[in-house]
Amino acid sequence: MSATLNATALLGTFAATTSASELSPDVATKAAICLLDSLGLALAARHEPTAAAARAMSAEVLPGPRTARIWASGKHAALSEAVLANGIAVHAHFQDDTDHDSWTHPGSLIAPVAVSLGETLDAPLRTVLTALTVGYSTLKWLGAGEVVARGLIGRGVRTSPTFGTIGAAAAAAAALGLDPPRSTSAVAIAACTTGGTLEPVRCGSDEWRVQNGRAAQGGLVAAELAARGVQGAPDALEGPKGLLRSLAGLDRTPEQWQRGPDVATMIGIMAKPFATLGDNMSAVLAAHMLHRDGIDLSQVKRITVTIWEPYTQYPGTSFKGPFTRTVQTQASTAFAVAAMLRYGRLDYEMGVEHRQDREIMALVGKTIVEPDAVGTHLDATVELEMENGARLRRTAREAPKVLVFQDEARATEVFDSRLAGTGIPAGEGASLAAEVFASARSGGSMPVRRLLDRLTRSQRDAIK
């Protein structure tokens, strides 16, 4: 890409040129892992009230042009409505994957656009995986090694929906095969129509789920408008009134924006094995290791959690109750650690069914969270001081790496488990995952509609 291009044009050109390129086997496999993660999460969250409300708002239509499936029901809706409903569903349990540099959850932002657009275009899997990779890589690039992400967060702007509209537009541009000028307009339109605040996460209300669904939908709309000749602002990202200055409060274009995104950064995407803020994940992994040690929690005098300092400053992480809303438990570092210590699991139902659990609350009351100014986002420790003076300590680094950086086997296990939780027979998800991975390795010729057809049939058979 030419060094004379500004950041907005660099991003648009990246989306256009990558759409015509072949993914390396490791990137294609990682994209398939992320795809299965998103599909499984959408089905697992089918009963969550916000996801159910989004489905209820969508008018069912017959399959046809500009229609796509709502994954949790298998029913067709208008393309943009399907993207909205699927985005909300993927994000509904707060367990969609994480990109650290941009502080975003790419699965709910990118997969709904890539898959639903791929379905309506009757595209092969390789088109969807390429669009996914473009979207994910765009998000990481936008975060600029946290520089722009932290700028947004510091002003109360939530990164996922703000970067997400742009990432989704880049993914849609790639799927549509837009040329560089139109791809550039797609990301520009998205950058000028994006945003979302952190207030829902801070207070524990529900619209944070809607933010990501709307971002996915907004990215689709931006790309489709650009495809029809609508022009976006040439300096949408870095102009005097562009996103960088207006939303992130930064006057200098970050060094990372001097060159285009790198698809290889897809490899660093982190799965979320537990339903909690990504900020809490390392602490929960350390607590998971302590739970496996079989400790008598009645003898715990004090719990000291040490996590990366920026995580202690994120809205909601320091909250210790009373917990009246599920998302308050998911944001709270103390609750997440206490629940893992007590039950050895941390799924969405934990916050629904146990937010007033006396044993969890007793542990929350004993918990102190301390900021770590030296470590990284992957570092955390949980130390238990026992009544007899003994100290038991575990770190996140001791947990199996595959929990966060999934391989094919782990992704298949998780996908099969999520589908089995919806009533689909155990093994059906594993069979479907095997077909996806085989296609990804051999060029991705599998029609994406076949994947969705199998998923829909499995759901219908489970209901009978």
C-alpha positions as CSV (number, residue, x, y, z in Angstrom):
1,M,0.0,0.0,0.0
2,S,1.2,3.5,-0.8
3,A,2.7,5.5,2.1
4,T,0.9,8.6,0.7
5,L,-2.5,7.2,1.6
6,N,-4.0,8.6,4.8
7,A,-5.3,6.2,7.5
8,T,-8.9,6.2,6.1
9,A,-7.7,5.2,2.6
10,L,-5.2,2.7,4.0
11,L,-8.0,0.9,5.8
12,G,-10.2,0.9,2.8
13,T,-7.5,-0.3,0.5
14,F,-6.6,-3.1,2.9
15,A,-10.2,-4.3,2.9
16,A,-10.3,-4.3,-0.9
17,T,-7.0,-5.9,-1.6
18,T,-7.3,-8.6,1.1
19,S,-10.7,-9.7,-0.2
20,A,-8.9,-10.9,-3.3
21,S,-6.0,-12.7,-1.4
22,E,-5.7,-16.2,-0.1
23,L,-5.5,-16.6,3.7
24,S,-2.6,-18.6,5.1
25,P,-3.7,-22.0,6.7
26,D,-3.1,-20.8,10.2
27,V,-5.1,-17.6,9.8
28,A,-7.9,-19.5,8.0
29,T,-8.0,-22.0,10.9
30,K,-8.1,-19.2,13.4
31,A,-10.9,-17.5,11.5
32,A,-12.9,-20.8,11.6
33,I,-12.3,-21.0,15.3
34,C,-13.7,-17.5,15.8
35,L,-16.7,-18.3,13.5
36,L,-17.7,-21.4,15.5
37,D,-17.3,-19.5,18.8
38,S,-19.8,-16.8,17.6
39,L,-22.3,-19.3,16.2
40,G,-22.2,-21.4,19.4
41,L,-22.6,-18.4,21.6
42,A,-25.6,-17.1,19.7
43,L,-27.4,-20.4,20.1
44,A,-26.5,-20.7,23.8
45,A,-27.9,-17.2,24.5
46,R,-31.3,-17.8,22.7
47,H,-33.3,-17.3,26.0
48,E,-31.5,-14.2,27.2
49,P,-34.2,-11.5,27.3
50,T,-32.4,-8.9,25.1
51,A,-31.6,-11.5,22.4
52,A,-35.1,-12.8,22.5
53,A,-36.5,-9.3,22.2
54,A,-34.4,-8.6,19.1
55,R,-35.7,-11.8,17.5
56,A,-39.2,-10.9,18.3
57,M,-38.8,-7.5,16.6
58,S,-37.7,-9.2,13.4
59,A,-40.4,-10.1,10.8
60,E,-40.0,-13.6,9.6
61,V,-39.8,-13.8,5.8
62,L,-39.3,-16.5,3.2
63,P,-35.7,-17.2,2.1
64,G,-34.8,-14.9,-0.8
65,P,-32.7,-12.0,-1.9
66,R,-31.4,-9.8,0.9
67,T,-32.5,-12.2,3.6
68,A,-30.5,-14.2,6.1
69,R,-31.1,-16.5,9.0
70,I,-31.4,-15.6,12.7
71,W,-29.1,-18.3,14.0
72,A,-30.9,-18.9,17.3
73,S,-34.2,-19.7,15.6
74,G,-33.2,-20.7,12.0
75,K,-35.9,-18.3,10.7
76,H,-35.2,-15.9,7.9
77,A,-35.4,-12.1,8.3
78,A,-34.4,-9.1,6.3
79,L,-30.6,-9.1,6.1
80,S,-30.0,-6.0,8.3
81,E,-32.5,-7.3,10.9
82,A,-30.7,-10.7,11.0
83,V,-27.4,-9.0,11.5
84,L,-28.8,-7.0,14.4
85,A,-30.4,-10.0,16.1
86,N,-27.3,-12.2,15.6
87,G,-25.0,-9.5,16.9
88,I,-27.0,-9.0,20.0
89,A,-27.2,-12.8,20.6
90,V,-23.5,-13.4,20.2
91,H,-22.8,-10.6,22.8
92,A,-25.7,-11.5,25.1
93,H,-23.7,-13.5,27.6
94,F,-20.7,-11.3,27.5
95,Q,-18.6,-14.2,26.5
96,D,-17.6,-13.3,22.9
97,D,-13.9,-13.3,22.1
98,T,-11.6,-10.4,22.9
99,D,-9.0,-8.3,21.1
100,H,-6.8,-6.6,23.6
101,D,-5.3,-3.8,21.5
102,S,-8.7,-2.4,20.7
103,W,-10.5,-3.5,23.9
104,T,-13.3,-5.0,21.8
105,H,-15.3,-8.2,21.4
106,P,-14.9,-8.9,17.7
107,G,-17.2,-12.0,17.5
108,S,-20.4,-10.0,18.0
109,L,-19.3,-7.2,15.7
110,I,-17.8,-9.0,12.7
111,A,-19.2,-12.6,12.5
112,P,-22.9,-11.5,12.1
113,V,-22.0,-9.4,9.1
114,A,-19.5,-11.8,7.5
115,V,-21.8,-14.9,7.9
116,S,-25.2,-13.3,7.1
117,L,-23.8,-11.4,4.1
118,G,-22.1,-14.6,3.0
119,E,-25.4,-16.4,3.2
120,T,-27.4,-13.9,1.2
121,L,-24.6,-13.8,-1.4
122,D,-24.5,-17.6,-1.5
123,A,-20.8,-17.3,-0.9
124,P,-18.3,-20.0,-0.1
125,L,-16.7,-20.4,3.4
126,R,-13.5,-18.8,2.2
127,T,-15.3,-15.5,1.5
128,V,-16.7,-15.5,5.0
129,L,-13.4,-16.4,6.6
130,T,-11.6,-13.6,4.6
131,A,-14.3,-11.1,5.6
132,L,-13.9,-12.2,9.3
133,T,-10.2,-11.8,9.1
134,V,-10.5,-8.3,7.5
135,G,-12.9,-7.2,10.3
136,Y,-10.9,-8.6,13.1
137,S,-7.6,-7.2,11.8
138,T,-9.3,-3.8,11.3
139,L,-10.4,-3.7,15.0
140,K,-6.9,-4.5,16.2
141,W,-5.4,-1.8,13.9
142,L,-8.0,0.8,15.0
143,G,-7.0,0.2,18.7
144,A,-3.4,1.1,17.7
145,G,-1.8,-0.8,20.5
146,E,-4.4,0.5,22.9
147,V,-3.5,4.2,22.2
148,V,-6.8,5.0,20.5
149,A,-8.7,2.5,22.6
150,R,-7.6,4.1,25.9
151,G,-8.4,7.6,24.5
152,L,-12.0,6.5,23.9
153,I,-12.4,4.8,27.2
154,G,-11.0,7.8,29.0
155,R,-13.8,9.9,27.6
156,G,-16.5,7.4,28.5
157,V,-16.8,6.0,24.9
158,R,-17.1,2.3,24.6
159,T,-14.6,0.8,22.2
160,S,-16.6,-2.3,20.9
161,P,-19.5,-0.4,19.3
162,T,-17.3,2.5,18.3
163,F,-14.6,0.5,16.5
164,G,-17.1,-2.2,15.7
165,T,-19.1,-0.3,13.1
166,I,-15.9,0.4,11.2
167,G,-14.6,-3.2,11.5
168,A,-18.0,-4.5,10.4
169,A,-17.9,-2.1,7.4
170,A,-14.5,-3.3,6.4
171,A,-15.7,-7.0,6.7
172,A,-18.7,-6.2,4.6
173,A,-16.7,-4.4,2.0
174,A,-14.4,-7.4,1.7
175,A,-17.4,-9.8,1.3
176,L,-19.0,-7.6,-1.3
177,G,-15.7,-7.3,-3.2
178,L,-15.7,-3.5,-3.2
179,D,-12.8,-1.7,-5.0
180,P,-10.5,0.6,-2.9
181,P,-12.5,3.8,-3.4
182,R,-15.8,2.3,-2.4
183,S,-14.2,0.3,0.5
184,T,-12.7,3.6,1.7
185,S,-16.1,5.2,1.6
186,A,-17.5,2.2,3.5
187,V,-15.1,2.6,6.4
188,A,-15.5,6.4,6.3
189,I,-19.3,6.3,6.5
190,A,-19.0,3.9,9.4
191,A,-16.5,6.1,11.2
192,C,-18.8,9.1,10.9
193,T,-21.9,7.2,12.1
194,T,-20.5,5.2,15.0
195,G,-20.4,5.3,18.8
196,G,-21.6,4.1,22.1
197,T,-21.0,5.0,25.8
198,L,-19.7,3.1,28.8
199,E,-22.7,4.0,31.0
200,P,-24.6,0.7,30.4
201,V,-21.6,-1.3,31.6
202,R,-21.1,1.0,34.6
203,C,-24.6,0.8,35.9
204,G,-25.5,-2.8,34.7
205,S,-28.3,-2.0,32.3
206,D,-29.0,-4.0,29.1
207,E,-28.3,-1.8,26.1
208,W,-24.6,-2.7,26.0
209,R,-25.8,-5.8,24.1
210,V,-27.7,-3.7,21.7
211,Q,-24.6,-1.5,21.1
212,N,-22.7,-4.3,19.5
213,G,-25.6,-5.5,17.4
214,R,-26.2,-2.0,16.1
215,A,-22.5,-1.7,15.3
216,A,-22.6,-4.8,13.2
217,Q,-25.8,-3.6,11.5
218,G,-24.3,-0.1,11.0
219,G,-21.2,-1.5,9.3
220,L,-23.3,-3.5,6.9
221,V,-25.4,-0.4,6.1
222,A,-22.2,1.7,5.5
223,A,-20.7,-0.9,3.1
224,E,-24.0,-1.3,1.2
225,L,-24.4,2.5,0.8
226,A,-20.8,2.7,-0.4
227,A,-21.5,-0.1,-2.9
228,R,-24.2,2.1,-4.3
229,G,-22.0,5.1,-4.7
230,V,-22.5,7.0,-1.5
231,Q,-19.3,8.8,-0.6
232,G,-17.8,9.0,2.9
233,A,-15.6,11.7,4.4
234,P,-12.0,11.3,3.0
235,D,-10.5,12.0,6.4
236,A,-13.1,10.3,8.5
237,L,-10.6,8.8,10.9
238,E,-7.9,11.5,11.3
239,G,-9.5,14.7,10.0
240,P,-9.9,17.8,12.2
241,K,-13.4,16.7,13.2
242,G,-12.8,13.0,12.6
243,L,-13.0,10.1,15.0
244,L,-9.5,10.3,16.4
245,R,-9.9,13.9,17.6
246,S,-13.6,14.1,18.3
247,L,-14.2,10.8,20.1
248,A,-10.7,9.7,21.3
249,G,-9.5,13.2,22.1
250,L,-6.1,12.6,20.4
251,D,-4.3,15.2,18.3
252,R,-1.6,13.0,16.8
253,T,-2.2,10.1,14.4
254,P,-0.8,7.0,16.0
255,E,2.2,5.4,14.4
256,Q,0.3,2.1,13.8
257,W,-2.0,4.0,11.4
258,Q,0.9,4.9,9.1
259,R,0.6,1.4,7.6
260,G,-2.3,-0.9,6.9
261,P,-3.6,-3.7,9.1
262,D,-1.9,-7.1,9.2
263,V,-4.1,-10.2,8.8
264,A,-1.6,-12.2,10.9
265,T,-2.8,-10.3,14.0
266,M,-5.9,-12.5,13.8
267,I,-3.9,-15.2,15.6
268,G,-3.7,-13.3,18.8
269,I,-7.5,-13.1,19.4
270,M,-8.4,-14.5,22.8
271,A,-11.4,-16.7,23.6
272,K,-13.4,-16.1,26.8
273,P,-13.8,-19.4,28.6
274,F,-16.0,-17.7,31.3
275,A,-18.9,-15.2,31.1
276,T,-17.3,-12.1,32.6
277,L,-15.6,-8.9,31.4
278,G,-12.4,-9.6,29.6
279,D,-10.8,-7.4,32.3
280,N,-11.6,-10.1,34.8
281,M,-10.5,-13.1,32.8
282,S,-6.9,-13.5,34.0
283,A,-8.1,-13.2,37.7
284,V,-10.7,-15.8,37.1
285,L,-8.2,-18.1,35.5
286,A,-6.0,-17.8,38.7
287,A,-9.1,-18.5,40.8
288,H,-9.9,-21.5,38.6
289,M,-6.6,-23.0,39.5
290,L,-7.2,-22.4,43.2
291,H,-10.6,-24.1,43.0
292,R,-9.0,-27.1,41.4
293,D,-6.7,-27.3,44.5
294,G,-9.8,-28.2,46.6
295,I,-9.4,-25.5,49.3
296,D,-11.7,-25.2,52.3
297,L,-13.2,-21.8,51.7
298,S,-14.7,-21.6,55.2
299,Q,-11.1,-21.1,56.4
300,V,-10.4,-18.2,54.1
301,K,-9.6,-14.9,56.0
302,R,-8.8,-12.6,53.1
303,I,-8.6,-12.8,49.3
304,T,-6.2,-10.5,47.5
305,V,-6.6,-10.2,43.7
306,T,-3.9,-8.4,41.8
307,I,-4.7,-7.5,38.2
308,W,-3.4,-5.2,35.5
309,E,-3.9,-1.6,36.7
310,P,-6.1,-0.4,33.7
311,Y,-8.5,-3.2,34.5
312,T,-9.1,-1.9,38.0
313,Q,-10.2,1.5,36.4
314,Y,-12.7,0.1,33.9
315,P,-16.3,0.9,34.8
316,G,-18.0,-1.8,36.9
317,T,-14.9,-3.9,37.8
318,S,-14.6,-2.4,41.3
319,F,-18.3,-2.9,42.2
320,K,-18.9,-5.2,45.2
321,G,-22.7,-5.1,45.5
322,P,-25.4,-5.2,46.2
323,F,-25.9,-7.0,42.9
324,T,-29.4,-6.4,41.5
325,R,-28.6,-6.9,37.8
326,T,-26.8,-9.8,36.1
327,V,-24.3,-7.6,34.3
328,Q,-23.1,-6.1,37.6
329,T,-21.9,-9.6,38.5
330,Q,-20.2,-10.0,35.2
331,A,-18.3,-6.7,35.5
332,S,-17.3,-7.1,39.1
333,T,-13.8,-8.6,39.7
334,A,-14.6,-9.6,43.2
335,F,-17.8,-11.4,42.3
336,A,-16.2,-13.2,39.3
337,V,-13.3,-14.5,41.5
338,A,-15.6,-15.4,44.4
339,A,-18.0,-17.3,42.2
340,M,-15.1,-19.3,40.5
341,L,-13.6,-20.1,43.9
342,R,-17.0,-21.4,45.2
343,Y,-18.4,-23.2,42.2
344,G,-15.5,-23.8,39.8
345,R,-17.4,-22.4,36.9
346,L,-18.5,-18.9,35.7
347,D,-21.3,-19.1,33.1
348,Y,-24.1,-16.6,32.4
349,E,-26.5,-18.4,34.7
350,M,-24.2,-17.7,37.7
351,G,-25.0,-14.1,37.6
352,V,-28.7,-14.8,37.1
353,E,-29.1,-17.5,39.8
354,H,-26.4,-16.7,42.3
355,R,-26.1,-12.9,42.5
356,Q,-27.4,-12.9,46.1
357,D,-25.6,-16.2,47.0
358,R,-24.6,-15.9,50.6
359,E,-21.4,-17.9,50.2
360,I,-20.3,-15.8,47.2
361,M,-21.2,-12.6,49.0
362,A,-19.2,-13.7,52.0
363,L,-16.1,-14.2,49.8
364,V,-16.8,-10.9,48.0
365,G,-16.7,-9.2,51.4
366,K,-13.2,-10.6,52.0
367,T,-11.8,-9.6,48.7
368,I,-9.4,-6.8,48.0
369,V,-8.4,-5.9,44.5
370,E,-5.0,-4.4,44.0
371,P,-3.7,-2.8,40.8
372,D,-0.5,-4.1,39.1
373,A,1.4,-1.4,37.4
374,V,4.1,-3.7,36.1
375,G,2.4,-6.8,34.6
376,T,0.3,-7.1,31.5
377,H,-3.3,-7.9,30.6
378,L,-2.4,-11.6,30.8
379,D,-1.1,-11.4,34.4
380,A,-3.2,-11.8,37.5
381,T,-2.8,-13.4,40.9
382,V,-5.3,-14.6,43.5
383,E,-3.9,-15.1,47.0
384,L,-5.9,-16.6,49.9
385,E,-4.9,-15.9,53.4
386,M,-6.2,-18.6,55.6
387,E,-7.2,-18.5,59.3
388,N,-4.1,-20.5,60.3
389,G,-1.9,-17.9,58.6
390,A,-1.1,-20.0,55.5
391,R,-1.1,-18.2,52.1
392,L,-2.2,-20.0,49.0
393,R,-1.4,-18.3,45.7
394,R,-2.1,-19.0,42.0
395,T,-1.5,-17.0,38.8
396,A,-3.3,-16.8,35.5
397,R,-0.1,-18.0,33.7
398,E,-0.5,-21.4,35.4
399,A,-3.9,-22.0,33.7
400,P,-3.9,-24.1,30.4
401,K,-3.1,-21.7,27.6
402,V,-5.6,-23.4,25.3
403,L,-8.5,-22.1,27.4
404,V,-7.8,-18.6,26.0
405,F,-5.9,-19.3,22.8
406,Q,-8.0,-22.1,21.4
407,D,-6.8,-24.8,19.0
408,E,-9.1,-26.9,16.8
409,A,-9.7,-29.5,19.5
410,R,-10.6,-27.0,22.1
411,A,-12.8,-25.0,19.8
412,T,-14.6,-28.2,18.7
413,E,-15.2,-29.2,22.3
414,V,-16.6,-25.9,23.3
415,F,-18.9,-25.7,20.2
416,D,-20.2,-29.2,20.7
417,S,-20.9,-28.4,24.4
418,R,-22.8,-25.2,23.6
419,L,-24.9,-26.9,21.0
420,A,-25.6,-29.8,23.4
421,G,-26.8,-27.3,25.9
422,T,-29.6,-26.3,23.5
423,G,-30.8,-29.9,23.1
424,I,-28.8,-30.8,20.0
425,P,-27.3,-34.3,20.5
426,A,-23.7,-34.5,21.7
427,G,-21.4,-35.0,18.8
428,E,-23.4,-33.2,16.3
429,G,-21.6,-29.9,17.0
430,A,-18.2,-31.8,16.7
431,S,-19.2,-33.2,13.4
432,L,-20.2,-29.8,12.1
433,A,-17.0,-28.3,13.4
434,A,-14.9,-31.0,11.7
435,E,-16.6,-30.1,8.3
436,V,-15.8,-26.4,8.8
437,F,-12.2,-27.0,9.7
438,A,-11.7,-29.4,6.8
439,S,-13.1,-26.9,4.4
440,A,-11.0,-24.0,5.8
441,R,-7.8,-26.1,5.4
442,S,-8.7,-27.1,1.8
443,G,-9.5,-23.7,0.4
444,G,-13.0,-23.0,1.9
445,S,-15.2,-24.1,-1.0
446,M,-18.0,-25.3,1.3
447,P,-21.0,-23.0,0.8
448,V,-21.8,-21.1,4.0
449,R,-25.5,-21.9,3.4
450,R,-24.6,-25.6,3.9
451,L,-23.2,-24.8,7.3
452,L,-26.3,-22.8,8.3
453,D,-28.6,-25.5,6.8
454,R,-27.0,-28.1,9.0
455,L,-27.2,-25.9,12.1
456,T,-30.9,-25.2,11.4
457,R,-31.8,-28.9,10.8
458,S,-30.0,-29.8,14.1
459,Q,-32.0,-27.3,16.0
460,R,-35.3,-28.4,14.5
461,D,-34.5,-32.1,15.1
462,A,-33.7,-31.3,18.7
463,I,-37.2,-29.7,19.1
464,K,-39.1,-32.7,17.7
